[in-house]
Amino acid sequence: MIKDWNRENLTGQVFHFKNSLRPFTEIKDCEGKEYFLDLREGIFYSLEGLEYDGLFFYSDDNDEDFMGVDVVGVVGW
């Protein structure tokens, strides 16, 4: 299911970026800055650093602020 990362709380959810099957979750540092944790590799990315690794959000032609990710599950313990 495609959800808008820009507008929805995705805490604890596992998702993929466009054209990628790598599982990610969102994490925040103690100051509230958001990062994306690659659950397979254990590497985290800043929002600005995603494109350097070929990771892109889904887009919506009718919403220029849409930043979609494909939610596929939740982080379980």
GROMACS elastic network, one bead per residue, 0.5 to 0.9 nm:
[ bonds ]
;  ai    aj funct       b0    kb
    1    69     6  0.80960   500
    1    70     6  0.53494   500
    1    71     6  0.53489   500
    1    72     6  0.69590   500
    2    15     6  0.89531   500
    2    58     6  0.79598   500
    2    68     6  0.58864   500
    2    69     6  0.53876   500
    2    71     6  0.61015   500
    3     6     6  0.88099   500
    3     7     6  0.85025   500
    3     8     6  0.71115   500
    3    10     6  0.85116   500
    3    67     6  0.80301   500
    3    68     6  0.52908   500
    3    69     6  0.55826   500
    3    70     6  0.64153   500
    3    71     6  0.67380   500
    4     7     6  0.55560   500
    4     8     6  0.58271   500
    4     9     6  0.88575   500
    4    10     6  0.89476   500
    4    58     6  0.86048   500
    4    66     6  0.59214   500
    4    67     6  0.52319   500
    4    69     6  0.65195   500
    5     8     6  0.54556   500
    5     9     6  0.71452   500
    5    10     6  0.68531   500
    5    57     6  0.87047   500
    5    66     6  0.77389   500
    5    67     6  0.54776   500
    5    68     6  0.57211   500
    5    69     6  0.65087   500
    6     9     6  0.84861   500
    6    65     6  0.73120   500
    6    66     6  0.64958   500
    6    67     6  0.55642   500
    6    68     6  0.77136   500
    7    66     6  0.81258   500
    7    67     6  0.83901   500
    9    13     6  0.89705   500
   10    13     6  0.53892   500
   10    14     6  0.81541   500
   10    15     6  0.88310   500
   10    25     6  0.78782   500
   10    26     6  0.69312   500
   10    71     6  0.85502   500
   11    14     6  0.86994   500
   11    25     6  0.74413   500
   11    26     6  0.62209   500
   11    27     6  0.75026   500
   11    74     6  0.87664   500
   12    25     6  0.66678   500
   12    26     6  0.73336   500
   12    27     6  0.86049   500
   12    73     6  0.87421   500
   12    74     6  0.55874   500
   12    75     6  0.52899   500
   12    76     6  0.82055   500
   13    24     6  0.83154   500
   13    25     6  0.59747   500
   13    26     6  0.76768   500
   13    71     6  0.67498   500
   13    72     6  0.76390   500
   13    73     6  0.57827   500
   13    75     6  0.58406   500
   14    23     6  0.61366   500
   14    24     6  0.54963   500
   14    26     6  0.81304   500
   14    39     6  0.86510   500
   14    70     6  0.84652   500
   14    71     6  0.58134   500
   14    72     6  0.57574   500
   14    73     6  0.50626   500
   14    74     6  0.51118   500
   14    75     6  0.62115   500
   15    21     6  0.86434   500
   15    22     6  0.81554   500
   15    23     6  0.56342   500
   15    24     6  0.52880   500
   15    25     6  0.62895   500
   15    26     6  0.88919   500
   15    69     6  0.61209   500
   15    70     6  0.51822   500
   15    72     6  0.53897   500
   15    73     6  0.70427   500
   15    74     6  0.84675   500
   16    19     6  0.82312   500
   16    20     6  0.61063   500
   16    21     6  0.56721   500
   16    22     6  0.59289   500
   16    23     6  0.54151   500
   16    24     6  0.61101   500
   16    25     6  0.86579   500
   16    57     6  0.89506   500
   16    69     6  0.58413   500
   16    70     6  0.51090   500
   16    71     6  0.65650   500
   16    72     6  0.74654   500
   17    20     6  0.54729   500
   17    21     6  0.73073   500
   17    22     6  0.76996   500
   17    23     6  0.83734   500
   17    24     6  0.81585   500
   17    55     6  0.60217   500
   17    56     6  0.57872   500
   17    57     6  0.55943   500
   17    58     6  0.71311   500
   17    68     6  0.77476   500
   17    69     6  0.52287   500
   17    70     6  0.64092   500
   18    21     6  0.82842   500
   18    55     6  0.68353   500
   18    56     6  0.54909   500
   18    57     6  0.55292   500
   18    58     6  0.55009   500
   18    68     6  0.81488   500
   18    69     6  0.68948   500
   18    70     6  0.75840   500
   19    54     6  0.86721   500
   19    55     6  0.76439   500
   19    56     6  0.77226   500
   19    58     6  0.89996   500
   20    23     6  0.84657   500
   20    54     6  0.85905   500
   20    55     6  0.71325   500
   20    56     6  0.86284   500
   22    38     6  0.69265   500
   22    39     6  0.76941   500
   22    40     6  0.69539   500
   22    41     6  0.89352   500
   23    37     6  0.83850   500
   23    38     6  0.59992   500
   23    39     6  0.56001   500
   23    40     6  0.65963   500
   23    72     6  0.85163   500
   24    36     6  0.62681   500
   24    37     6  0.53074   500
   24    39     6  0.54447   500
   24    40     6  0.80490   500
   24    44     6  0.89228   500
   25    35     6  0.85197   500
   25    36     6  0.57649   500
   25    37     6  0.53663   500
   25    38     6  0.69437   500
   25    39     6  0.71230   500
   25    74     6  0.86574   500
   25    75     6  0.79136   500
   26    34     6  0.68128   500
   26    35     6  0.58030   500
   26    37     6  0.61185   500
   27    32     6  0.89146   500
   27    33     6  0.83706   500
   27    34     6  0.58310   500
   27    35     6  0.52409   500
   27    36     6  0.60271   500
   27    37     6  0.66636   500
   27    44     6  0.85887   500
   28    31     6  0.75830   500
   28    32     6  0.52549   500
   28    33     6  0.53167   500
   28    35     6  0.59339   500
   28    36     6  0.85281   500
   29    32     6  0.52837   500
   29    33     6  0.55079   500
   29    34     6  0.67878   500
   29    35     6  0.78890   500
   30    33     6  0.75694   500
   33    46     6  0.87477   500
   34    46     6  0.69886   500
   34    47     6  0.74755   500
   35    44     6  0.62814   500
   35    45     6  0.55310   500
   35    47     6  0.64721   500
   36    43     6  0.83036   500
   36    44     6  0.52686   500
   36    45     6  0.50849   500
   36    46     6  0.64124   500
   36    47     6  0.74587   500
   36    50     6  0.84874   500
   37    40     6  0.87799   500
   37    41     6  0.84809   500
   37    42     6  0.64934   500
   37    43     6  0.57836   500
   37    45     6  0.64502   500
   38    41     6  0.55672   500
   38    42     6  0.53667   500
   38    43     6  0.52948   500
   38    44     6  0.59256   500
   38    45     6  0.79207   500
   39    42     6  0.53566   500
   39    43     6  0.75355   500
   39    44     6  0.87605   500
   40    43     6  0.82146   500
   41    44     6  0.87452   500
   45    48     6  0.78828   500
   45    49     6  0.56583   500
   45    50     6  0.61008   500
   46    49     6  0.50486   500
   46    50     6  0.65733   500
   47    50     6  0.57600   500
   47    51     6  0.83976   500
   48    51     6  0.69865   500
   48    52     6  0.82648   500
   49    52     6  0.55812   500
   49    53     6  0.72994   500
   49    55     6  0.87408   500
   50    53     6  0.56490   500
   50    54     6  0.66322   500
   50    55     6  0.50689   500
   50    56     6  0.68368   500
   51    55     6  0.50654   500
   51    56     6  0.61580   500
   52    55     6  0.73924   500
   53    56     6  0.89871   500
   56    59     6  0.89735   500
   56    67     6  0.86789   500
   56    68     6  0.88402   500
   56    69     6  0.87333   500
   57    66     6  0.83665   500
   57    67     6  0.52238   500
   57    68     6  0.51225   500
   57    69     6  0.59236   500
   58    66     6  0.76745   500
   58    67     6  0.59370   500
   58    69     6  0.60799   500
   58    70     6  0.82029   500
   59    62     6  0.88834   500
   59    63     6  0.78485   500
   59    64     6  0.77008   500
   59    65     6  0.84033   500
   59    66     6  0.58319   500
   59    67     6  0.60525   500
   59    68     6  0.61386   500
   60    63     6  0.53348   500
   60    64     6  0.68088   500
   60    65     6  0.83379   500
   60    66     6  0.60004   500
   60    67     6  0.81216   500
   60    68     6  0.81234   500
   61    64     6  0.67836   500
   61    66     6  0.87404   500
   62    66     6  0.86695   500
   63    66     6  0.54894   500
   64    67     6  0.85763   500
   71    74     6  0.83480   500
   73    76     6  0.89599   500
